[in-house]
Amino acid sequence: FKFVSLKESGLDGKTLEKMDAEALRSLPAVREKQREAQEGLARYRERLKRKFGDALRLRSFGVVALGFERLVFWEWN
């Protein structure tokens, strides 16, 4: 889970409300936080895999909050 403030995004809440999911994902601040989240997920998944092997069959999801107005999420394999 990552958080992007409205100030960091450079947008206000009204503008974010009108944007579709693809437009939100393309924002530079969201892409940066998504990259950070994927790096963290990769490290965590590797530790779990070393400890438990393939028994867990994990599914990983990343979430970026844009202020308290919007969420962007994705499944990461």
mmCIF file as gemmi writes it, N, C-alpha and C atoms, coordinates in Angstrom:
data_model
loop_
_atom_site.group_PDB
_atom_site.id
_atom_site.type_symbol
_atom_site.label_atom_id
_atom_site.label_alt_id
_atom_site.label_comp_id
_atom_site.label_asym_id
_atom_site.label_entity_id
_atom_site.label_seq_id
_atom_site.pdbx_PDB_ins_code
_atom_site.Cartn_x
_atom_site.Cartn_y
_atom_site.Cartn_z
_atom_site.occupancy
_atom_site.B_iso_or_equiv
_atom_site.pdbx_formal_charge
_atom_site.auth_seq_id
_atom_site.auth_asym_id
_atom_site.pdbx_PDB_model_num
ATOM 1 N N . PHE Axp A 1 ? 0.845 -1.175 0 1 0 ? 1 A 1
ATOM 2 C CA . PHE Axp A 1 ? 0 0 0 1 0 ? 1 A 1
ATOM 3 C C . PHE Axp A 1 ? 0.887 1.233 0 1 0 ? 1 A 1
ATOM 4 N N . LYS Axp A 2 ? 0.59 2.147 -0.91 1 0 ? 2 A 1
ATOM 5 C CA . LYS Axp A 2 ? 1.331 3.411 -0.998 1 0 ? 2 A 1
ATOM 6 C C . LYS Axp A 2 ? 0.329 4.56 -1.031 1 0 ? 2 A 1
ATOM 7 N N . PHE Axp A 3 ? 0.782 5.726 -0.603 1 0 ? 3 A 1
ATOM 8 C CA . PHE Axp A 3 ? -0.072 6.908 -0.542 1 0 ? 3 A 1
ATOM 9 C C . PHE Axp A 3 ? 0.555 8.046 -1.336 1 0 ? 3 A 1
ATOM 10 N N . VAL Axp A 4 ? -0.26 8.706 -2.159 1 0 ? 4 A 1
ATOM 11 C CA . VAL Axp A 4 ? 0.145 9.903 -2.902 1 0 ? 4 A 1
ATOM 12 C C . VAL Axp A 4 ? -0.771 11.034 -2.441 1 0 ? 4 A 1
ATOM 13 N N . SER Axp A 5 ? -0.193 12.079 -1.895 1 0 ? 5 A 1
ATOM 14 C CA . SER Axp A 5 ? -1.009 13.216 -1.461 1 0 ? 5 A 1
ATOM 15 C C . SER Axp A 5 ? -1.511 13.979 -2.686 1 0 ? 5 A 1
ATOM 16 N N . LEU Axp A 6 ? -2.571 14.742 -2.481 1 0 ? 6 A 1
ATOM 17 C CA . LEU Axp A 6 ? -3.083 15.559 -3.583 1 0 ? 6 A 1
ATOM 18 C C . LEU Axp A 6 ? -2.026 16.555 -4.034 1 0 ? 6 A 1
ATOM 19 N N . LYS Axp A 7 ? -1.296 17.11 -3.087 1 0 ? 7 A 1
ATOM 20 C CA . LYS Axp A 7 ? -0.235 18.06 -3.423 1 0 ? 7 A 1
ATOM 21 C C . LYS Axp A 7 ? 0.82 17.385 -4.293 1 0 ? 7 A 1
ATOM 22 N N . GLU Axp A 8 ? 1.205 16.166 -3.911 1 0 ? 8 A 1
ATOM 23 C CA . GLU Axp A 8 ? 2.203 15.414 -4.67 1 0 ? 8 A 1
ATOM 24 C C . GLU Axp A 8 ? 1.698 15.081 -6.076 1 0 ? 8 A 1
ATOM 25 N N . SER Axp A 9 ? 0.402 14.813 -6.2 1 0 ? 9 A 1
ATOM 26 C CA . SER Axp A 9 ? -0.153 14.474 -7.513 1 0 ? 9 A 1
ATOM 27 C C . SER Axp A 9 ? -0.32 15.706 -8.393 1 0 ? 9 A 1
ATOM 28 N N . GLY Axp A 10 ? -0.426 16.883 -7.759 1 0 ? 10 A 1
ATOM 29 C CA . GLY Axp A 10 ? -0.622 18.116 -8.515 1 0 ? 10 A 1
ATOM 30 C C . GLY Axp A 10 ? -2.056 18.312 -8.978 1 0 ? 10 A 1
ATOM 31 N N . LEU Axp A 11 ? -2.971 17.512 -8.44 1 0 ? 11 A 1
ATOM 32 C CA . LEU Axp A 11 ? -4.379 17.589 -8.837 1 0 ? 11 A 1
ATOM 33 C C . LEU Axp A 11 ? -5.252 17.787 -7.609 1 0 ? 11 A 1
ATOM 34 N N . ASP Axp A 12 ? -6.482 18.243 -7.838 1 0 ? 12 A 1
ATOM 35 C CA . ASP Axp A 12 ? -7.415 18.365 -6.72 1 0 ? 12 A 1
ATOM 36 C C . ASP Axp A 12 ? -8.403 17.196 -6.739 1 0 ? 12 A 1
ATOM 37 N N . GLY Axp A 13 ? -9.158 17.074 -5.669 1 0 ? 13 A 1
ATOM 38 C CA . GLY Axp A 13 ? -10.088 15.957 -5.526 1 0 ? 13 A 1
ATOM 39 C C . GLY Axp A 13 ? -11.139 15.906 -6.617 1 0 ? 13 A 1
ATOM 40 N N . LYS Axp A 14 ? -11.648 17.048 -7.026 1 0 ? 14 A 1
ATOM 41 C CA . LYS Axp A 14 ? -12.682 17.09 -8.078 1 0 ? 14 A 1
ATOM 42 C C . LYS Axp A 14 ? -12.14 16.548 -9.396 1 0 ? 14 A 1
ATOM 43 N N . THR Axp A 15 ? -10.911 16.9 -9.721 1 0 ? 15 A 1
ATOM 44 C CA . THR Axp A 15 ? -10.293 16.41 -10.958 1 0 ? 15 A 1
ATOM 45 C C . THR Axp A 15 ? -10.09 14.907 -10.883 1 0 ? 15 A 1
ATOM 46 N N . LEU Axp A 16 ? -9.617 14.419 -9.738 1 0 ? 16 A 1
ATOM 47 C CA . LEU Axp A 16 ? -9.395 12.98 -9.575 1 0 ? 16 A 1
ATOM 48 C C . LEU Axp A 16 ? -10.688 12.191 -9.708 1 0 ? 16 A 1
ATOM 49 N N . GLU Axp A 17 ? -11.788 12.741 -9.194 1 0 ? 17 A 1
ATOM 50 C CA . GLU Axp A 17 ? -13.079 12.057 -9.273 1 0 ? 17 A 1
ATOM 51 C C . GLU Axp A 17 ? -13.498 11.811 -10.717 1 0 ? 17 A 1
ATOM 52 N N . LYS Axp A 18 ? -13.131 12.709 -11.615 1 0 ? 18 A 1
ATOM 53 C CA . LYS Axp A 18 ? -13.552 12.615 -13.015 1 0 ? 18 A 1
ATOM 54 C C . LYS Axp A 18 ? -12.652 11.721 -13.862 1 0 ? 18 A 1
ATOM 55 N N . MET Axp A 19 ? -11.485 11.352 -13.345 1 0 ? 19 A 1
ATOM 56 C CA . MET Axp A 19 ? -10.518 10.577 -14.131 1 0 ? 19 A 1
ATOM 57 C C . MET Axp A 19 ? -10.85 9.089 -14.079 1 0 ? 19 A 1
ATOM 58 N N . ASP Axp A 20 ? -10.664 8.398 -15.212 1 0 ? 20 A 1
ATOM 59 C CA . ASP Axp A 20 ? -10.858 6.948 -15.215 1 0 ? 20 A 1
ATOM 60 C C . ASP Axp A 20 ? -9.608 6.254 -14.675 1 0 ? 20 A 1
ATOM 61 N N . ALA Axp A 21 ? -9.709 4.955 -14.455 1 0 ? 21 A 1
ATOM 62 C CA . ALA Axp A 21 ? -8.627 4.186 -13.83 1 0 ? 21 A 1
ATOM 63 C C . ALA Axp A 21 ? -7.337 4.249 -14.641 1 0 ? 21 A 1
ATOM 64 N N . GLU Axp A 22 ? -7.448 4.193 -15.954 1 0 ? 22 A 1
ATOM 65 C CA . GLU Axp A 22 ? -6.245 4.215 -16.798 1 0 ? 22 A 1
ATOM 66 C C . GLU Axp A 22 ? -5.525 5.555 -16.697 1 0 ? 22 A 1
ATOM 67 N N . ALA Axp A 23 ? -6.286 6.639 -16.651 1 0 ? 23 A 1
ATOM 68 C CA . ALA Axp A 23 ? -5.678 7.965 -16.503 1 0 ? 23 A 1
ATOM 69 C C . ALA Axp A 23 ? -4.99 8.097 -15.147 1 0 ? 23 A 1
ATOM 70 N N . LEU Axp A 24 ? -5.602 7.539 -14.112 1 0 ? 24 A 1
ATOM 71 C CA . LEU Axp A 24 ? -4.983 7.574 -12.782 1 0 ? 24 A 1
ATOM 72 C C . LEU Axp A 24 ? -3.678 6.794 -12.772 1 0 ? 24 A 1
ATOM 73 N N . ARG Axp A 25 ? -3.674 5.616 -13.404 1 0 ? 25 A 1
ATOM 74 C CA . ARG Axp A 25 ? -2.462 4.789 -13.447 1 0 ? 25 A 1
ATOM 75 C C . ARG Axp A 25 ? -1.325 5.471 -14.204 1 0 ? 25 A 1
ATOM 76 N N . SER Axp A 26 ? -1.659 6.36 -15.116 1 0 ? 26 A 1
ATOM 77 C CA . SER Axp A 26 ? -0.63 6.998 -15.933 1 0 ? 26 A 1
ATOM 78 C C . SER Axp A 26 ? -0.001 8.225 -15.26 1 0 ? 26 A 1
ATOM 79 N N . LEU Axp A 27 ? -0.529 8.647 -14.134 1 0 ? 27 A 1
ATOM 80 C CA . LEU Axp A 27 ? 0.05 9.8 -13.437 1 0 ? 27 A 1
ATOM 81 C C . LEU Axp A 27 ? 1.459 9.459 -12.951 1 0 ? 27 A 1
ATOM 82 N N . PRO Axp A 28 ? 2.418 10.362 -13.149 1 0 ? 28 A 1
ATOM 83 C CA . PRO Axp A 28 ? 3.805 10.073 -12.749 1 0 ? 28 A 1
ATOM 84 C C . PRO Axp A 28 ? 3.957 9.689 -11.275 1 0 ? 28 A 1
ATOM 85 N N . ALA Axp A 29 ? 3.252 10.367 -10.383 1 0 ? 29 A 1
ATOM 86 C CA . ALA Axp A 29 ? 3.368 10.055 -8.952 1 0 ? 29 A 1
ATOM 87 C C . ALA Axp A 29 ? 2.838 8.656 -8.657 1 0 ? 29 A 1
ATOM 88 N N . VAL Axp A 30 ? 1.777 8.256 -9.339 1 0 ? 30 A 1
ATOM 89 C CA . VAL Axp A 30 ? 1.21 6.914 -9.148 1 0 ? 30 A 1
ATOM 90 C C . VAL Axp A 30 ? 2.164 5.869 -9.712 1 0 ? 30 A 1
ATOM 91 N N . ARG Axp A 31 ? 2.726 6.121 -10.881 1 0 ? 31 A 1
ATOM 92 C CA . ARG Axp A 31 ? 3.667 5.156 -11.476 1 0 ? 31 A 1
ATOM 93 C C . ARG Axp A 31 ? 4.881 4.947 -10.576 1 0 ? 31 A 1
ATOM 94 N N . GLU Axp A 32 ? 5.374 6.01 -9.961 1 0 ? 32 A 1
ATOM 95 C CA . GLU Axp A 32 ? 6.519 5.893 -9.058 1 0 ? 32 A 1
ATOM 96 C C . GLU Axp A 32 ? 6.165 5.056 -7.831 1 0 ? 32 A 1
ATOM 97 N N . LYS Axp A 33 ? 5.013 5.32 -7.237 1 0 ? 33 A 1
ATOM 98 C CA . LYS Axp A 33 ? 4.594 4.547 -6.06 1 0 ? 33 A 1
ATOM 99 C C . LYS Axp A 33 ? 4.301 3.097 -6.444 1 0 ? 33 A 1
ATOM 100 N N . GLN Axp A 34 ? 3.773 2.886 -7.639 1 0 ? 34 A 1
ATOM 101 C CA . GLN Axp A 34 ? 3.522 1.523 -8.109 1 0 ? 34 A 1
ATOM 102 C C . GLN Axp A 34 ? 4.846 0.767 -8.24 1 0 ? 34 A 1
ATOM 103 N N . ARG Axp A 35 ? 5.86 1.42 -8.759 1 0 ? 35 A 1
ATOM 104 C CA . ARG Axp A 35 ? 7.177 0.794 -8.888 1 0 ? 35 A 1
ATOM 105 C C . ARG Axp A 35 ? 7.725 0.427 -7.509 1 0 ? 35 A 1
ATOM 106 N N . GLU Axp A 36 ? 7.603 1.346 -6.555 1 0 ? 36 A 1
ATOM 107 C CA . GLU Axp A 36 ? 8.063 1.069 -5.188 1 0 ? 36 A 1
ATOM 108 C C . GLU Axp A 36 ? 7.313 -0.115 -4.589 1 0 ? 36 A 1
ATOM 109 N N . ALA Axp A 37 ? 6.009 -0.156 -4.805 1 0 ? 37 A 1
ATOM 110 C CA . ALA Axp A 37 ? 5.199 -1.257 -4.271 1 0 ? 37 A 1
ATOM 111 C C . ALA Axp A 37 ? 5.605 -2.583 -4.898 1 0 ? 37 A 1
ATOM 112 N N . GLN Axp A 38 ? 5.855 -2.599 -6.196 1 0 ? 38 A 1
ATOM 113 C CA . GLN Axp A 38 ? 6.251 -3.84 -6.865 1 0 ? 38 A 1
ATOM 114 C C . GLN Axp A 38 ? 7.599 -4.341 -6.359 1 0 ? 38 A 1
ATOM 115 N N . GLU Axp A 39 ? 8.512 -3.429 -6.083 1 0 ? 39 A 1
ATOM 116 C CA . GLU Axp A 39 ? 9.807 -3.835 -5.522 1 0 ? 39 A 1
ATOM 117 C C . GLU Axp A 39 ? 9.619 -4.473 -4.15 1 0 ? 39 A 1
ATOM 118 N N . GLY Axp A 40 ? 8.772 -3.876 -3.322 1 0 ? 40 A 1
ATOM 119 C CA . GLY Axp A 40 ? 8.494 -4.431 -2.003 1 0 ? 40 A 1
ATOM 120 C C . GLY Axp A 40 ? 7.804 -5.78 -2.087 1 0 ? 40 A 1
ATOM 121 N N . LEU Axp A 41 ? 6.84 -5.892 -3.008 1 0 ? 41 A 1
ATOM 122 C CA . LEU Axp A 41 ? 6.144 -7.17 -3.197 1 0 ? 41 A 1
ATOM 123 C C . LEU Axp A 41 ? 7.103 -8.261 -3.638 1 0 ? 41 A 1
ATOM 124 N N . ALA Axp A 42 ? 8.006 -7.931 -4.518 1 0 ? 42 A 1
ATOM 125 C CA . ALA Axp A 42 ? 8.962 -8.93 -5.017 1 0 ? 42 A 1
ATOM 126 C C . ALA Axp A 42 ? 9.832 -9.451 -3.875 1 0 ? 42 A 1
ATOM 127 N N . ARG Axp A 43 ? 10.306 -8.548 -3.023 1 0 ? 43 A 1
ATOM 128 C CA . ARG Axp A 43 ? 11.133 -8.978 -1.881 1 0 ? 43 A 1
ATOM 129 C C . ARG Axp A 43 ? 10.336 -9.852 -0.922 1 0 ? 43 A 1
ATOM 130 N N . TYR Axp A 44 ? 9.129 -9.434 -0.623 1 0 ? 44 A 1
ATOM 131 C CA . TYR Axp A 44 ? 8.301 -10.172 0.329 1 0 ? 44 A 1
ATOM 132 C C . TYR Axp A 44 ? 7.919 -11.546 -0.219 1 0 ? 44 A 1
ATOM 133 N N . ARG Axp A 45 ? 7.535 -11.591 -1.491 1 0 ? 45 A 1
ATOM 134 C CA . ARG Axp A 45 ? 7.176 -12.88 -2.109 1 0 ? 45 A 1
ATOM 135 C C . ARG Axp A 45 ? 8.363 -13.84 -2.087 1 0 ? 45 A 1
ATOM 136 N N . GLU Axp A 46 ? 9.551 -13.332 -2.348 1 0 ? 46 A 1
ATOM 137 C CA . GLU Axp A 46 ? 10.739 -14.183 -2.36 1 0 ? 46 A 1
ATOM 138 C C . GLU Axp A 46 ? 10.997 -14.777 -0.979 1 0 ? 46 A 1
ATOM 139 N N . ARG Axp A 47 ? 10.855 -13.966 0.06 1 0 ? 47 A 1
ATOM 140 C CA . ARG Axp A 47 ? 11.045 -14.485 1.425 1 0 ? 47 A 1
ATOM 141 C C . ARG Axp A 47 ? 10.017 -15.556 1.763 1 0 ? 47 A 1
ATOM 142 N N . LEU Axp A 48 ? 8.762 -15.314 1.379 1 0 ? 48 A 1
ATOM 143 C CA . LEU Axp A 48 ? 7.724 -16.313 1.653 1 0 ? 48 A 1
ATOM 144 C C . LEU Axp A 48 ? 7.964 -17.597 0.869 1 0 ? 48 A 1
ATOM 145 N N . LYS Axp A 49 ? 8.405 -17.451 -0.372 1 0 ? 49 A 1
ATOM 146 C CA . LYS Axp A 49 ? 8.668 -18.633 -1.197 1 0 ? 49 A 1
ATOM 147 C C . LYS Axp A 49 ? 9.821 -19.451 -0.62 1 0 ? 49 A 1
ATOM 148 N N . ARG Axp A 50 ? 10.869 -18.77 -0.14 1 0 ? 50 A 1
ATOM 149 C CA . ARG Axp A 50 ? 11.984 -19.498 0.49 1 0 ? 50 A 1
ATOM 150 C C . ARG Axp A 50 ? 11.519 -20.249 1.733 1 0 ? 50 A 1
ATOM 151 N N . LYS Axp A 51 ? 10.637 -19.635 2.488 1 0 ? 51 A 1
ATOM 152 C CA . LYS Axp A 51 ? 10.193 -20.239 3.741 1 0 ? 51 A 1
ATOM 153 C C . LYS Axp A 51 ? 9.177 -21.36 3.527 1 0 ? 51 A 1
ATOM 154 N N . PHE Axp A 52 ? 8.222 -21.165 2.606 1 0 ? 52 A 1
ATOM 155 C CA . PHE Axp A 52 ? 7.116 -22.1 2.456 1 0 ? 52 A 1
ATOM 156 C C . PHE Axp A 52 ? 7.107 -22.859 1.137 1 0 ? 52 A 1
ATOM 157 N N . GLY Axp A 53 ? 7.982 -22.5 0.211 1 0 ? 53 A 1
ATOM 158 C CA . GLY Axp A 53 ? 7.976 -23.149 -1.101 1 0 ? 53 A 1
ATOM 159 C C . GLY Axp A 53 ? 6.758 -22.73 -1.906 1 0 ? 53 A 1
ATOM 160 N N . ASP Axp A 54 ? 6.261 -23.626 -2.748 1 0 ? 54 A 1
ATOM 161 C CA . ASP Axp A 54 ? 5.109 -23.317 -3.605 1 0 ? 54 A 1
ATOM 162 C C . ASP Axp A 54 ? 3.779 -23.663 -2.948 1 0 ? 54 A 1
ATOM 163 N N . ALA Axp A 55 ? 3.789 -24.028 -1.681 1 0 ? 55 A 1
ATOM 164 C CA . ALA Axp A 55 ? 2.571 -24.46 -0.996 1 0 ? 55 A 1
ATOM 165 C C . ALA Axp A 55 ? 1.535 -23.345 -0.857 1 0 ? 55 A 1
ATOM 166 N N . LEU Axp A 56 ? 1.957 -22.094 -0.835 1 0 ? 56 A 1
ATOM 167 C CA . LEU Axp A 56 ? 1.026 -20.995 -0.564 1 0 ? 56 A 1
ATOM 168 C C . LEU Axp A 56 ? 0.223 -20.541 -1.777 1 0 ? 56 A 1
ATOM 169 N N . ARG Axp A 57 ? 0.743 -20.68 -2.97 1 0 ? 57 A 1
ATOM 170 C CA . ARG Axp A 57 ? 0.065 -20.197 -4.192 1 0 ? 57 A 1
ATOM 171 C C . ARG Axp A 57 ? -0.432 -18.758 -4.008 1 0 ? 57 A 1
ATOM 172 N N . LEU Axp A 58 ? 0.488 -17.877 -3.733 1 0 ? 58 A 1
ATOM 173 C CA . LEU Axp A 58 ? 0.167 -16.493 -3.407 1 0 ? 58 A 1
ATOM 174 C C . LEU Axp A 58 ? -0.355 -15.704 -4.594 1 0 ? 58 A 1
ATOM 175 N N . ARG Axp A 59 ? -1.241 -14.78 -4.298 1 0 ? 59 A 1
ATOM 176 C CA . ARG Axp A 59 ? -1.666 -13.751 -5.242 1 0 ? 59 A 1
ATOM 177 C C . ARG Axp A 59 ? -1.295 -12.426 -4.592 1 0 ? 59 A 1
ATOM 178 N N . SER Axp A 60 ? -0.671 -11.553 -5.347 1 0 ? 60 A 1
ATOM 179 C CA . SER Axp A 60 ? -0.202 -10.277 -4.798 1 0 ? 60 A 1
ATOM 180 C C . SER Axp A 60 ? -0.954 -9.123 -5.441 1 0 ? 60 A 1
ATOM 181 N N . PHE Axp A 61 ? -1.297 -8.154 -4.616 1 0 ? 61 A 1
ATOM 182 C CA . PHE Axp A 61 ? -2 -6.971 -5.083 1 0 ? 61 A 1
ATOM 183 C C . PHE Axp A 61 ? -1.277 -5.735 -4.576 1 0 ? 61 A 1
ATOM 184 N N . GLY Axp A 62 ? -1.232 -4.72 -5.405 1 0 ? 62 A 1
ATOM 185 C CA . GLY Axp A 62 ? -0.679 -3.438 -5.011 1 0 ? 62 A 1
ATOM 186 C C . GLY Axp A 62 ? -1.792 -2.405 -4.994 1 0 ? 62 A 1
ATOM 187 N N . VAL Axp A 63 ? -1.695 -1.462 -4.068 1 0 ? 63 A 1
ATOM 188 C CA . VAL Axp A 63 ? -2.712 -0.414 -3.941 1 0 ? 63 A 1
ATOM 189 C C . VAL Axp A 63 ? -2.004 0.921 -3.744 1 0 ? 63 A 1
ATOM 190 N N . VAL Axp A 64 ? -2.438 1.913 -4.508 1 0 ? 64 A 1
ATOM 191 C CA . VAL Axp A 64 ? -1.956 3.283 -4.327 1 0 ? 64 A 1
ATOM 192 C C . VAL Axp A 64 ? -3.18 4.151 -4.062 1 0 ? 64 A 1
ATOM 193 N N . ALA Axp A 65 ? -3.163 4.867 -2.94 1 0 ? 65 A 1
ATOM 194 C CA . ALA Axp A 65 ? -4.235 5.802 -2.616 1 0 ? 65 A 1
ATOM 195 C C . ALA Axp A 65 ? -3.834 7.185 -3.106 1 0 ? 65 A 1
ATOM 196 N N . LEU Axp A 66 ? -4.767 7.852 -3.767 1 0 ? 66 A 1
ATOM 197 C CA . LEU Axp A 66 ? -4.566 9.242 -4.193 1 0 ? 66 A 1
ATOM 198 C C . LEU Axp A 66 ? -5.367 10.115 -3.242 1 0 ? 66 A 1
ATOM 199 N N . GLY Axp A 67 ? -4.681 10.669 -2.267 1 0 ? 67 A 1
ATOM 200 C CA . GLY Axp A 67 ? -5.379 11.39 -1.211 1 0 ? 67 A 1
ATOM 201 C C . GLY Axp A 67 ? -6.347 10.429 -0.543 1 0 ? 67 A 1
ATOM 202 N N . PHE Axp A 68 ? -7.497 10.934 -0.157 1 0 ? 68 A 1
ATOM 203 C CA . PHE Axp A 68 ? -8.55 10.075 0.379 1 0 ? 68 A 1
ATOM 204 C C . PHE Axp A 68 ? -9.679 9.946 -0.637 1 0 ? 68 A 1
ATOM 205 N N . GLU Axp A 69 ? -9.403 10.368 -1.884 1 0 ? 69 A 1
ATOM 206 C CA . GLU Axp A 69 ? -10.431 10.389 -2.919 1 0 ? 69 A 1
ATOM 207 C C . GLU Axp A 69 ? -10.479 9.123 -3.77 1 0 ? 69 A 1
ATOM 208 N N . ARG Axp A 70 ? -9.324 8.606 -4.16 1 0 ? 70 A 1
ATOM 209 C CA . ARG Axp A 70 ? -9.3 7.506 -5.135 1 0 ? 70 A 1
ATOM 210 C C . ARG Axp A 70 ? -8.278 6.445 -4.76 1 0 ? 70 A 1
ATOM 211 N N . LEU Axp A 71 ? -8.539 5.228 -5.237 1 0 ? 71 A 1
ATOM 212 C CA . LEU Axp A 71 ? -7.604 4.111 -5.102 1 0 ? 71 A 1
ATOM 213 C C . LEU Axp A 71 ? -7.27 3.581 -6.482 1 0 ? 71 A 1
ATOM 214 N N . VAL Axp A 72 ? -6.034 3.206 -6.672 1 0 ? 72 A 1
ATOM 215 C CA . VAL Axp A 72 ? -5.59 2.511 -7.882 1 0 ? 72 A 1
ATOM 216 C C . VAL Axp A 72 ? -5.035 1.181 -7.396 1 0 ? 72 A 1
ATOM 217 N N . PHE Axp A 73 ? -5.492 0.082 -7.99 1 0 ? 73 A 1
ATOM 218 C CA . PHE Axp A 73 ? -4.997 -1.217 -7.544 1 0 ? 73 A 1
ATOM 219 C C . PHE Axp A 73 ? -4.743 -2.108 -8.741 1 0 ? 73 A 1
ATOM 220 N N . TRP Axp A 74 ? -3.923 -3.127 -8.537 1 0 ? 74 A 1
ATOM 221 C CA . TRP Axp A 74 ? -3.583 -4.066 -9.592 1 0 ? 74 A 1
ATOM 222 C C . TRP Axp A 74 ? -3.135 -5.369 -8.963 1 0 ? 74 A 1
ATOM 223 N N . GLU Axp A 75 ? -3.284 -6.443 -9.721 1 0 ? 75 A 1
ATOM 224 C CA . GLU Axp A 75 ? -2.746 -7.725 -9.296 1 0 ? 75 A 1
ATOM 225 C C . GLU Axp A 75 ? -1.377 -7.868 -9.928 1 0 ? 75 A 1
ATOM 226 N N . TRP Axp A 76 ? -0.423 -8.333 -9.15 1 0 ? 76 A 1
ATOM 227 C CA . TRP Axp A 76 ? 0.943 -8.471 -9.634 1 0 ? 76 A 1
ATOM 228 C C . TRP Axp A 76 ? 1.36 -9.919 -9.545 1 0 ? 76 A 1
ATOM 229 N N . ASN Axp A 77 ? 1.86 -10.436 -10.646 1 0 ? 77 A 1
ATOM 230 C CA . ASN Axp A 77 ? 2.269 -11.845 -10.675 1 0 ? 77 A 1
ATOM 231 C C . ASN Axp A 77 ? 3.753 -11.956 -10.559 1 0 ? 77 A 1
